[in-house]
Amino acid sequence: MKDHDTETGSAALTRRGLLQGVGCALAAAALPATRLLGAAESSETAAPAAGADASPSPIGRLGAYMSEAAGREISPEATEKAKHHILDTIAAMVSGAELAPALVAFKYARAHSGERTATIVGSDLLCGPAEAALINGMLAHSDETDDSHAPSQLHPGCGIVPAALAAGEHFGNSGTVFLRAVVLGYDLAARFDMALGGLPFQMATHRSTHSIGNNFGAGAAAGCAAGLNAQQMRWMIDYSAQQASGSAAWQRDTEHVSKSLVFGGRPARNGVASALLIQLGATGVDDILTGPDNFFAAMNPKADRAKLTAKLGELYEVTRTNIKKWTVGSPIQAPLDAVQNIRKRRDFEAGDVQKLVVRVATSEAKTVNNREIPGISMQHMLAVMLVDKTVSFHSAHDMARMKDPVVVRTRAKIQLTPDEELERLYPERQSIVEITLNDGTVLTERVKAVRGTAENPMTADEVVAKCRDLMVPFLGAEKTGRLIERILHLEDVKDLRDLRPLLQRS
């Protein structure tokens, strides 16, 4: 679509006026009847008067903050958390290398491998930075292994880390700049989604917060890697706004391929491509956040713009991002925690169980109820947990196990109950598990904070143990150990390209 109507004369003006009128009428009819979205106020559709400061745009502050990120110290807590999330995301890429999204992504890499400056993780392939970001983003969300940020309804790592890695390799960034680019990306991605409204916004508009937020986060991270100045970062926000899209229909993707593109691949590629264009001289809209047809007028006129800059540089969103302990769908995390906690008090065998009743939020129950994929089937994964006394990456992807007679018999004992009380607490992913043993004993556990969430974080040793489980089968124990050590000491990495031998496999 053209940015400007190039026709002239009264006929063109009449046509433009007619189209604008019809477009506004259709848009108004399409908006849901909810207090979240309302008619645009006059300040949303007209440029502010000269000198007006009643609702100043945050674009200037954001542009300056983003341009200074590569050289700015960050808190020790944010530094440690960022290393954990980088390691966790790389582990997701490595472990995703043989799943359905990776198979098509590697074909794409082989077909478009002209420039060879960036690493395709888990392979022996090199590509240009934009293509590498696309493919690594798909790898990072090939599965339900990567991190999540609950307040914004976002999986930040799968879009931001691949973008920072690919652009960082292209520009020869140090490990420190890479780490700071990732932290910046998490801040921008989460803040834009929180400003729009997070989960309520996604439910009201049917748009994908995962795609929207990660376009801003990947753009910020890639722009940091490219060393863009404050003005160029304003254009980066413009480019990210223009590319922010995606439908929540990803929930119907049973193969996880489209979902891997929506969450990780496309945002990562968009961010890197935009950074490369702007670094080479491309320009854009100076302030996409205010004035006619601005980003919020298009997406949500009632957005809380203050959230874009609130505590910017003080509160790092990476410190509020969750790492999954279990490599399964998010609604299954709390029930697995509950079974493990119960077993710590009283051990038992799967054959000792008469029945297991699990309660989760109503919307979550719908997502994981007897699904055909192991890692997102509540009943199957709880059956595996009862039989194996743990859940691994392998067991969460073992399709044959879904027909194992022992697992099938155990699964028949499990009852999933949607719970409206827990639904009202969402996005807290609480769960109640009640296990009745054959001798009549009833064991109950309520999990209020899932292990790995910001409220109940994993230790560094737990993060490393999870990542070893994900990577050793693909990279081997020795290479995995060296990669983990390098990521946990990124400040000692002089050039990101030095990580390439550890990220790849023949």
URGIKA-V211864 format. One record per residue. RES is the residue in one letter. NEAR is the number of other ideal C-beta (glycine too) atoms within 8 Angstrom. Layout:
BEGIN
RES:NEAR  RES:NEAR
END
This chain:
BEGIN
M:2  K:5  D:3  H:4  D:6  T:5  E:8  T:4  G:6  S:5  A:7  A:10  L:8  T:8  R:9  R:10  G:8  L:8  L:8  Q:8  G:8  V:8  G:8  C:8  A:8  L:8  A:8  A:8  A:6  A:5  L:7  P:7  A:3  T:7  R:4  L:11  L:10  G:7  A:5  A:8  E:7  S:6  S:8  E:10  T:9  A:8  A:6  P:10  A:5  A:4  G:4  A:7  D:5  A:6  S:9  P:5  S:8  P:10  I:13  G:9  R:9  L:15  G:13  A:10  Y:10  M:16  S:11  E:8  A:13  A:10  G:4  R:8  E:2  I:9  S:6  P:5  E:8  A:12  T:11  E:9  K:12  A:14  K:12  H:12  H:17  I:15  L:14  D:15  T:15  I:15  A:13  A:18  M:14  V:15  S:15  G:17  A:14  E:6  L:11  A:9  P:17  A:14  L:9  V:9  A:14  F:12  K:8  Y:11  A:15  R:8  A:6  H:9  S:11  G:5  E:7  R:7  T:9  A:14  T:14  I:14  V:12  G:13  S:10  D:5  L:9  L:9  C:15  G:11  P:15  A:11  E:14  A:18  A:21  L:14  I:15  N:18  G:22  M:17  L:20  A:18  H:18  S:16  D:13  E:10  T:12  D:15  D:13  S:11  H:16  A:12  P:9  S:14  Q:13  L:13  H:14  P:20  G:15  C:18  G:21  I:17  V:17  P:19  A:22  A:16  L:15  A:18  A:20  G:14  E:16  H:12  F:9  G:8  N:13  S:9  G:14  T:9  V:12  F:17  L:14  R:13  A:19  V:16  V:15  L:13  G:19  Y:18  D:14  L:14  A:21  A:18  R:15  F:13  D:15  M:12  A:13  L:13  G:13  G:13  L:10  P:9  F:15  Q:13  M:8  A:11  T:10  H:8  R:13  S:12  T:15  H:13  S:15  I:16  G:15  N:19  N:17  F:15  G:20  A:22  G:18  A:20  A:18  A:18  G:16  C:17  A:18  A:12  G:8  L:13  N:7  A:10  Q:7  Q:12  M:16  R:15  W:14  M:17  I:15  D:12  Y:14  S:16  A:11  Q:7  Q:10  A:13  S:9  G:12  S:8  A:10  A:7  W:13  Q:6  R:5  D:10  T:6  E:7  H:13  V:11  S:9  K:10  S:18  L:12  V:13  F:16  G:20  G:17  R:13  P:17  A:20  R:14  N:14  G:21  V:17  A:9  S:15  A:16  L:13  L:9  I:17  Q:10  L:6  G:5  A:7  T:5  G:11  V:6  D:7  D:10  I:11  L:13  T:9  G:8  P:7  D:6  N:12  F:9  F:13  A:11  A:6  M:11  N:11  P:11  K:9  A:10  D:8  R:10  A:7  K:9  L:12  T:9  A:8  K:5  L:12  G:5  E:4  L:8  Y:13  E:14  V:14  T:10  R:11  T:16  N:11  I:13  K:15  K:12  W:11  T:15  V:13  G:10  S:9  P:13  I:15  Q:16  A:13  P:14  L:15  D:14  A:15  V:15  Q:10  N:10  I:13  R:10  K:5  R:6  R:7  D:3  F:8  E:5  A:9  G:4  D:8  V:15  Q:6  K:9  L:14  V:10  V:16  R:10  V:17  A:14  T:10  S:8  E:12  A:15  K:8  T:11  V:14  N:9  N:7  R:10  E:4  I:7  P:14  G:13  I:11  S:13  M:17  Q:11  H:14  M:16  L:16  A:15  V:14  M:13  L:12  V:10  D:9  K:6  T:6  V:12  S:9  F:11  H:7  S:11  A:14  H:10  D:9  M:6  A:6  R:11  M:11  K:6  D:8  P:6  V:8  V:13  V:11  R:8  T:13  R:11  A:6  K:10  I:14  Q:7  L:12  T:8  P:11  D:12  E:7  E:6  L:14  E:11  R:6  L:8  Y:11  P:8  E:8  R:15  Q:12  S:14  I:13  V:16  E:10  I:13  T:12  L:12  N:6  D:5  G:6  T:7  V:8  L:11  T:9  E:10  R:9  V:14  K:5  A:8  V:12  R:10  G:12  T:11  A:9  E:5  N:8  P:8  M:11  T:6  A:9  D:6  E:11  V:13  V:11  A:8  K:15  C:14  R:11  D:10  L:13  M:14  V:10  P:6  F:11  L:10  G:7  A:7  E:6  K:10  T:13  G:8  R:9  L:14  I:12  E:8  R:13  I:11  L:10  H:9  L:13  E:7  D:7  V:14  K:6  D:8  L:13  R:8  D:7  L:11  R:9  P:5  L:10  L:11  Q:12  R:9  S:3
END
